[in-house]
């Protein structure tokens, strides 16, 4: 979050002006609290206003390193242990039944959490909301932004009135063949080759080689995961909508646009003259 606060050098106004400092907590509240963050930067060079930069509490996960050794415990218990150590409230946590046996030495908390969720074999996301850390499977949360132009007009579905739209499709990062290998004593062994023949015929041969530790990973699982994740053309789709002032669409949620479902990759909210604008970056499911 970023915002400006007016300031004045008039002596009789100084005690009435907000003088937030670095490290202060900023809360954004409409009919409910929708954002909570900490001031990490202040630009006070202007004589008319101060510019503030705020980040949510997930910033600490990128800045804090720790060492953990997990021995055959569920991923849920591992995440709970990490959050307990850092006094992090858990707002949402799905059932993760995979057991983890892993040592993390001098790793950031965010990288540890990301690795734990990668081991689940699904597509998970985590972020911070005012209530705490939220972990969820992509597709579980649905966004339905609406707005009303006037009090006597029914609410409208925001994506039906999108503006500043852009759209592109690319196969630059596509693969249609995966070869999984292992290496021991400088000897490479081919473990698995998995291909999508239909896409090879259409686009040509695009192969990725993945090296694994056979004691920790399964070749079939890795090959299928890599192929599933990279066979679709990369499609970017963005536009701007108007939301109700007390609505707050978040990245990671699923939204339907023209009867097609997309995952929201990022959102950029702005509040101007009483209107709530939201720029959405989408990825087709």
Steps between C-alpha positions, in 0.01 A plus 500: 500500500612856434338831588575864571416704809494878484728693734546859598772709662238711679568468871132490601432206263792275585331335797190431289679332210562127472871427536520124449848350540681199354392185678150631572205275417256627238145360483261559211138466604176534303212306653768255615878497519627408152871575535763516772864583443815658638665821379844413362587822317421871527593764243469831684702717263201700377383798703135422421462128574665180619493188279458169682579144386327218689526120473284231654640269765611245240804729460641346818491153341742622232726674751523230769723190463483193719614138522252213532530123506171321442494123550201324351231745613203623301539820304218651706697439821816641342320820399340530844842465665647776283208734567510428872871585516435837334168574676316501166124453508367246251183625331459212255678164465380211281540132581851402387553129564846463345778426749821695485854388584725794424776722638489872421824675591513880502198539270250783497161413645333578166727254314434232763124544472519496120702178500261332746202588281683385184540157657120471523485444125216750463479868412494699824538865585557689823461863594419727792163644584428707814405183689836334427663252261266351241596177319264356242477293182468703182136482398357487853437875525267677256486873429180676399570875485197725455426871487203733487501824302212649697279404794198439280685266260560128569853380567692389191768233462822698460670290223200569276621862488876463464736764366869543404503138382802311362538136392784284360583133434853354479663157466850624590499313833308194383638145526340184362759243606661437839804280562573418865855397588714430803875533553737303721880492478480699174280233344165622366201266487185561299204421724192617314395669175148639481367675189188662361498372142212722394690813597825372347319454168351848521789707639814290450725329754554704819668296774607574856748285695450476876758346734368354826624324812340156472504461878276804542291527183305271270584524130144433381356764732758763403456436128122528519517814714742675263301407192167605655643836605662597170303365205248784473589817308569790735201731490499843662181695547460823689239770539371756747166486680309704755415330831279597788691710750469229765597214265857374464585243231830324573763316299462121514124509466315362198287729286267428208528727195278437197421149632872412528671441835830674580732514799576854611879531490515853640277791593580870512244697702462877496250726673432828321226754568279246671541231230678169547696390191667160467739389227498120464770277348349161413617153404268254328431181695 
